[in-house]
Amino acid sequence: MSIDPDSPESDISLSLDEDWIKILVKKLQRETTQTQKCRLISSVERIPFKDDYWANLWQKVIFRGENAELFRENEEIGSFEITAFQRMLLESDPSLYGRSLGRSEIQEELGEWNLCFDIRTRIIAEGGEAIVFSEQFGDFEMAVRVHVFDSFLFTDNANTITWKTHYSKDYERAEEKNNLTEDEMPKHKNVIQNVVNIELFYDCDINQNDCVGWVTIMEKADTDLRTVLKKEKISLDDRKKIACELLDGFSYLEKIGIEHRDRKLENVLLQNGTAKIIDYGLVLLTTEQKGFFEMGYARSGSKYKCRNSLFAGTPGFSKQSQFAVGDGYDVDNIFYFLFCDWKSAWTLLYRCLAEKERSQIDEIIKNCNGSRIKKISLDDNNDRISFISQITDIIKIPSHLSSLITEDLTKSCALGILKQRFTEFTFHGKSFMDQRHSNLSVAIATTHLLRYAIRKDLAFVDKHGTYSLENILATLTMIIYPRSMSGINLNPKIEEKQFQETDIESLLDRVCYKTYLMDSGWEIIRLLGNKKQPRPSKSICTYDKVLLNENFVFVRPLTVTCALLMDDDAMQPLLGFQQMLLDRVEGDDYIIHNPQFDNFEGPIMRISKWNPYYVNYDMMRHHQTSNNTYRYYEPTGNYFFFHFFSSKKLKIFHLEIKNFCLNRG
């Protein structure tokens, strides 16, 4: 059933029996892998600080007495009063008092839902933090979404819960963020209607100040936009209609103070052909409105009121400001998918093209009257509407130009645990292009090379920490060459637990060159931070291949793909692959690093220059990077490195650039 907010019957008259929620709570069962310490640190994200900007700055917290102190490095930035929930955790484990607890210590949640057969048969969607299932309420078939904010909720060790029920019929339609009252909520034909929202609290929270979960009853849709677009069963007219509805819906939300920051295709449902914007777990609030919290359109905490504090997003659909301080690179890719077929959208966004290919695509897009598509993510709504009205056909790139660069970028990622996940070292028996866990080592190695080049080639001093490992790595994996980072997904799907392919040359190409719709990766990284702060000079990034040989002269750090033989005596030896760095040459040895997230001082291997593709057992035993012993060799001898060339005086340097690269081997 679709709800029209402009009609007198815009609200479903739905009254819940108190027994319904009691029965549901008994049916919901989860497992958790998080500790009490993780729960305590995570709870800080739900605190409304005196200064919302603390949410962006704090790195550590110390609980003392009745208050907790926030720190950035070793400097105290503020404090807050300990909540009843936090006091309960501290009383259960007094050793947490007075300890410095790091924000980066929050572990990933690997627990899963243990749902009874009754709910399992009605599941619509399932993730680590939330499930959605269908439920019949009288004449209405509705969708029920259960969203968990505390990892212990619905587990065997959870405390008794209480709840507070809110009905949409008790709220007026919010109109303008500067003139809101407490009894207003979002009501718009293109915004999913939450008919009932039940806030969950632990019984220790007598005043019900710290909501630890929602049970939301909302209108049920037919399908989602991603499914429809991927199947290519939607006409241009329907795409135009949906695009206009999304512009209208997102504009309405921003008008009332909600900036939706997870604008992926799955978060647009279709009901009788009408677009409905869903999932308000990742929004930026620009207003204070009690009704938004009570009805499940906004979460509590300064984190959701500070522009650079979200630290989460979906690869391919995230703004740079969601995980790095500053203006950053703006991304609104959902509209590209509406006006290109499925493969063409990925190709135009992420594939580096030769000039001849670019000219061919220009002609194809011109014939569709869609030449302004390059600017659609930057245009205001009036320009977007003009583009929508003028385009005459869906943009389709021929198969010889179109390649599916990546896919299934569907799940929001908690970037707050980047450091923890990306420092792991994992071996497996698949291609090195299957980048699992720290097999995102391709991106990590590239990040180290970029930081070296920024510092040495451009002589740029990063006084504000803008070009940190975290910021560059997140930009590489979320915007430049998006990855489905299974293991840190907020809502992982079982079938998406395998990583997508990444190879070093593809990533380096993407860093150095533009795609049809996006700037070069380096230019996107260069734009990190605020416009008012110093940035590296506008420059060109290139890489060369070199081959190690006895005449090789080391100039700068290189990256190498290393193969790891786990057991060469076995009938089927297990191979793993890792992207590493050739840091320097000492005497007759190459010094190879397996770089860590925090710094360059990761595990080290020394490889003889006279036998550069093999390390024997004794050497490896003294320089191992895990609990097991492996042999390292590099089968092709190809290494990569970066150069930056200043283009401030582009006319002078233009002719020199081609000859400036080192070409060895």
N, C-alpha and C positions, 0 to 999 in steps of 0.2 A: 504494500500500500504506500502510495506517495502522499506526502503531506505538503500542502500549499500554505505557506505562512501568511499569505495575503488573503486567505479565505476565512470566514467565521469559524469553520470547523478545522482550523489548522492544527489543533492539539487533539491527540487521541485521548479519550477519557479512559484512562487505565489506572485502576487502583489495585495495589498488591496486597494480598493476604500476608500477614506477618510470617505465616508458616512457610510461604514460598521461599523466602531467603534463608530461613532456618534449614530447610531440606536441602537447598542448593549448597550451602556451606558444608554440609556433611558429605555431599557427593564430590566436592572438589578436593583433589589430593595432588600434591606436588612433592618432588624431591629437591633438595638444595645441596650444593657443594660449597657454599660460602660459610665462613666462620663468623663468630660473634664480632670479631674485630672488623671484618668487612662490612657487616651490618651497621656497626657504629659509624664507620667512616662514611658509608653511603648515606646515612641519615642526615649528614651535614648538608647534602645537596638539597634537602627539603626545607632548609631553614631560610626564612626571610630575614636577611641581615639588615643592620642599620644602614649600611651603604651597599647597594646591590652590586657595585663594581668589585667588592671583595670576592664575589663568586668567580670572577675571572682570575683573580690574583692568588688565592690561597693554594698552598701546596701541602701544608701540614696542619694538624690540629692537635691541641693538648687539652684534655679535660681535667680541670682542677676545681674541687669544691662544687659550687653551684654554677660555675661558668666554664666556657671553653674558649681557648685563645687560638686565633688563626695566624698562621705564619706564611710568609713568602721567603724562601730560603731561611735565613736566621732572623728575619725582622718581623716583629709582630705587627699585623695590619688591622686587627680588630678582635672583638669578642662577642659572644652571644650567651644567652641563658640556656642552660641544659634543659632539654625537654624531658617529660615523664618517660617517654620511650627510651631515650638515651640513659636516663638514670637507672632504668630497669636493667639494661645491658651492662652497665658499669657495676651494679650490685651483684650481677651473676658472675662477673669476672673482674674483681677489684684490681687485677694486675694491669688493666687498661688505663687506670687513673694515672695521671702524671707522665704518661708516655707520649713521645712524639709519633703521631700516626700519619703516614704519608698518603696523600690522595691517590698516588700511583699504586698503593698496596691493595687496592680493591681488586679482587680476583674475578675472573670471568665466571659466570654461572653456567654450569654444565648439567644442572638438574633438569628433569623433564616432568611433564604432567602425567599422572597416573589416573586417567579418567575412567569412570565406570562405563559399562556398555551402553547405558541409556544416553549419556551425553556424547560418547564417542561416535555413535551412529548419526548424530546431528551436527557434527563439527563442520564449520564453514572455513575456519582458518585457525592455525595453531602456531604459537611461537614460544620463546623462552619466557617472556614476561606476560603474554596475553593469549587468551583463546576466545574464539567467537563461535557460537553455536545457535541454531534456530530453536525457537520456542513458541508454542501456540498460547495466546492469551485471548480466550473467547473467540471473537471473529477475526482477530488479527494474528497473522504470523509475523513475529518480530525476530530480530537478531539480538542476542545477549552477548556482551563483551565483558570478560573478566580480566582486569588489568592489575598486575601485582607490582607494588612499589618497594616492598620489603621482601627479601628472598625467602624468609621463613614462613610467610603467609601461606596457609593451607598445607603446611608440612606437619609431620607428627610432633615436632618440638615447638610448634607455634603456640602463642598465648591465646586465651579466649578472646574472641573479637566482639565488638559491638558495631552498630551501624546507624546511619542517619539517611533517610530516604527523601529524595526531592523529585517533584513532578514538574514537567515543562508547563503544564496548564497554570501553574502558580506564578509564572514569570511572563513579563511583557517582552516584546521584541526590542532588542538593543538597536539604537539608531546611530549614535555618534559618541565616540569615546570620551569626549570632554563633557558630555551631559548625561552620563549613565547614573542609574539608581541601582540599589542593591537587588531589586527584584526584576532585573533584566538579564536576558541570555540571547545567544545568536539564534535567529530565526530567519531563514532564507531558503528559497526553493532549491538552491545549489549547495547548501550546507546540510549534511546529514542531521536529521532531527533526533536528538537524544530525548526520548519520551520520559524515561525514568533514570535517575542516577543515584546509586546507593554508595555513599562514602563509608569505607571500612576503617575501623580504629581498633587498637588493642585496648583491653579493659583497664590497663594501667593509666591510659590517657583519659582521665575522668572528664576533662574539659573538651575533649575531642578536637585538639589543635593540630595533630600530626596524622593526616590521612595516609594510610599504608596500602590502599587499593581502591579500585572502583568495580562495581557491577553495574553496567550500563545497558539499559534496554532501549534499542533504537530501531528505526525503520529498516526493513530488510530489502536489499537490492537484488537485481537479477544476475549481475556479473561485474567484473572490474575492467577498467580501460585497457590494462596491459593485455589481458586475455583476448579482448576483441581486436586490438591492433596487431598482435602477433599472429592471429589467425587470418588477418587481412580480409575480414568479412565486414567491412564498414565503408560506406560511400563517402565521397568528398563532402557532400552536403551535410551528412551526419557529423563528420569531423569538424566542419565549420561551426555547426550548432554547438557541439561540445566545447570547442575552443572559446566561443563567446560566453558560454555559461561559466566556464572556469574563470575567465577574466572578471565576470560579474561577481562570482562567488568569492574569489580571493580579494577583490577590491572591497567587497562588503566586510569581510573579516578584518582587513587592515583599517577600514574606517572605524570599526568598533574597538580596535586595539589588539587584534590577534594577527601576528605575522606567522603564517604556516611555514615551517622550515623543513618539511619532509614531502616536497612536491613531486613524488614519484607516481608512476602510472597506477600502481596498486592502490594508492590512496585516493583514487577517483572511482567511485562506484557508478553503475548505470542502472537506473530504475525506469522502465518504460521509455528508455532512450534519453532520460534526463540525467545530467551529471550531478553527482553528490560528493562533496569533499569530506573525507573522513580522517580519522586518526589525529588526535590533538595531544599526543604525548610528547611531541617535539615542536613547540611553538615559542615564539618570542612575544611576551606581553608588553604592550606600551601603555597599559592602563591598569588600575586596580578595580576589580569588579568581583564581588562576592559570588554573584550568580554564575559566572564563568567557571569558578572552582567547583561550586556545588553541583552543577549540571554536567561536569566532565569535559569541559572545553579548554581547561588550563590546569596545570599542576602548580602546587605551592612551592615556593623557594625562589631566592634571588637569582638562581641559575637561569630561570626562565624569564628574567626581566633585564638581563645584561646581554647585549648583542654578541659578545665574543665568549660566552660561557657555556654554550650548549655542549660542545665537545662530542657531538654525535651527528650522524647524517647517513645518507644512502650514497654509495659510490655512484658517480655520474649525475646525481641530482642534488648536490650540496653546494651551498655558497662557501667561498673561502673564509668568510667571517665566522662561520660556525665552529671553526677549529683553530683559528689564528686571529690575533688582535689586528684590527685595522679595517680598511675599506675592502681590499682584496678583490679577487676576480668574481664577477657576478655570473651565476649559472641559473638558467631557467629552461632546462632542456625539454621539458614536457611538451612544448609546442612544436619542437622539431619532429617528434614522433607522431604528432597529429597530422603533419602535412608531408611526411615521407613514408614510404613503405618501411617495413621492419628493418631489413638489412641495410637499406639506404641510409636510414637515420644513424645507425652505428658507424657506417663507413664515413659519412660526412663529418661526424663528430670526432672520430679517433684515428682514422687512417691518414697517414702522410701521403700526399699525392705528388706525382711528377707534373710539370707544367702542362704537358700535353693532356694529361688526364683532367687536370683542373679546367682546361679550356673546353673539353668535351662536356664536363658537368655544367659549366656555365651555360652552354647552349641548351642542354636539357632543361635546366631550371628556368631559363629565359622563355622557352616554349611553354612552360607551365604558368608563365606570368608570375613567377615567384622569386625574382631576383633579390627582393628585400629580405629574404629568409635569413641572410647572414646577420641582420641587425634585429631580428625579432625579439631576442632575449634582452636587448638594450632599449628597445622602443618603449614609449609610454603606451597606455591602453588605446588611445585614439589611433596611433600609428599601427598598432597590432590589428585593430579592427579593420583599418584600411587594407592591410595586407590580406587579411582573411577574406574580405569581400572580393579582392582582385584575383587571387590565385585560381587557376582554371583546371588544374589536374593534380593528382597525387604525384609527388616527385619520386621517380623510380630510376635508380642507377643501374645500367646494364650489368649482368653477372660478371663480366670480365673486369669491371671496375669495383664491384661491390664485394666486400668480404666481411663476414661476421666477426668483427674485432673482439667482441666480448658479449656476454649475455647473462641473463639471470641476475642482474644487479638489482635485487629486489628487497634486500634487508638492511635496515638501519644498523649502523655500527657504533658501538660505544668506544670512541677514540680515546677515552681516558685511560684505557689499558693497553694502548699501543706499545708503551715501553716494555711492559711485562711480556706481551705476546711476541714481539718482534725480536727479542733477544734469545728466544729458544732456538735450539739447533736440532733439526729433525731429519732423520734418514728414512728413506723409503725406496721401494723397488720400481718406481715409475720414472718417467722422463723428468729431467731437471726443470722442464717448463711447467710442471705441476707444482706451483708455488704454495706449499703448505707452511703454515706458521712462519718460522723464520726463513722458510724458502721464499718468503717475500724478501729474501736476501738480495735479489736482483735490485729491488727498490732501495734497500738499505745501502748496498754498495754504490748505487748511483747517487744517493743522497750524500755520501761521504765525498765522492768526486766533485759534486757541485759545491759543497762547502769549501773544499780545498781551492777550487777555481775562483770562487767569489773572493776568497781571502788573498790568494796569491796573484791571480791574473788581473783582477780589478782593484786590488789593494783596498778593498772595502772593509772597514772596521764596523762590525755589527754591535754597536753599543747597547742597543735595546733588546738583543736576543731575538730579533724578528726572524732571522734565517737559521733558526735552531733545527736540530735533527727532527724534532717532533713536527714542526710546521712544514718543513720541506717534504718529509716522508708522507704526511697526511695529504699534502697537495698532490704529490705524485700518484698516490693510490686512490684518492677520492675524486680528483678532477682530471688530471692529465692523462692517466692511463688507468681507469677505474678497475678495481679488483673486487670480487665477491669474497670478502675477508671472513670466511667461515671460521668460527671459533671466537670471534669478537662480535658476531651478529647479535643485535638485540632480539631479533625474532628468527632464529635459524630454522631452516627446513631440513629434514633428514636428507633429501635428495641434493641439497646444496652444500653438503659438508666436504665435497671435493673442491679443491681450488682450481681456478681457471689458469690457462696457460700464460706464462710470461717468459720471454727470452730477452736477453740483455740488448741485442741489437734493435729489437722492436721498441724497447723502452728508450734507448738512446736516440733513435730516430724521432720518436715522439717528443723528446726533450728538445731536440735541435730544430725541428721543422714544424711548420704550421699544418693543420688539417684544413679542410674546406671551411669549417665553421668556427674553428678555435685558433687562438694564437699558439705559437710554439710553447712547449712546456716551460722553457727557460723564461720566456716573457711573463708567463702566468706566475711563476715563482718570484720573479723580480718584483712583481706588483704586490707582494706580501707587505703588510704593515699599512701605516697611514700615509696619505699623500704629503702631509706636512713633515714627515720624518725622512731622513736621508735614505735613498735606495741605491743599489748598485747602478752604475751607469748603463744606459741602453747599449746593448752589446749583442754579438752573434756567437752562438755556441756551436762548436763542431766536435767531432770525434774521429779518430783514426784507428786502424788496426795495426798492431805491430807483432812481430814474431820474435820470440826469444831465440837468440843464437849466441855464439861465442863472441860476436862483435857488437852485441846489444849494448847501447849506452843508456843508462837510466836517467830520465829527466824529471819525471813526476809520477805520482801514484797511478797505478793502472788497476783495472779490474779483470779478474779471470774466473772462468767457470771451472770449478774443480770437481772431478769425479771421485767418489769415495768408495773403495772396495772394502766391504765389511768382512768378508771371509773368502779369500781366494782359493781355499782348499775345498769349499763346498761344491756340490754338483751344480747348484744354481746360485752363484754368488750374488749377494744383495748389493745393489749399487744405490748410492745416494748422491745428490748433486747440491752444490752450494756455491753461490757467487761470493768470491773473496777479493781481497785487495793485495796487489804487489806493492808494498809500502816503500821498500828501498833495497839497495844492494850493499851487502857488507862483505868485503873480501871476495871469496868465491861462492857466496851464498845469496840466494834470493830470499828476502824476508816477506813471508805471506801472512796477512792478518785475516782472521775471521772477525770482522768488526762488530763491536757491541753497540747498543743503542746510545749509551751515555757518552762514550768517548771513542777514541781511536785505539785504545789500549786493550784490544781483545786478545784472544789466544793467538799465539805466534807459532809459525812453522818455518824452519830453515830448510831450503831446498838447494842442493848443489847446482851451480851454473852449468856444470859439465853433465848433469843428468837431471834436467829441469822438469821432467814429467813424472818423477817418482820419488817417494820418500820411503825409506826402509823402516822396518819395525822398531828398531832401537830409537831412531829419531822421533818417530811418532809417539812412542811410549813416553817420551819426556815433554812432548808438546801437544798432548791430546786435547780435544775440545769437548769431549763428553766422557761418560763412564766407560765407553768401549774404545777399542783401538781400530784405526782405519788407515788405509794407505791412500795417499793423495797423488793424483796425476792429472795432467791437463792434455786431453787427447788431440786438440787441434793446434795448440800453440797460439791462439788468437787472444790478444789482450786489448783493452780499450782505455782511452783516456780522453779528457775534455780539454778544449782550449776556449778561451773567451777573447774576442777581439773588440776593442772599443769602437763604437760606431758614432761617437759624438761628432766626428769629422768624417762622415760617411763618404763624401766625395773624394777625400784624400786616400782613405783606406780601401775604397771599393776594389781597386785593381790589385791590391796587395793581399787581400784576404785569401784568394785561391792558392797563392803560393806560400802562405804562412804556415800551413799545416805540415806536420811531420809525417812522412809516410815511410814506415820501416817494414822490411820484410817483403 
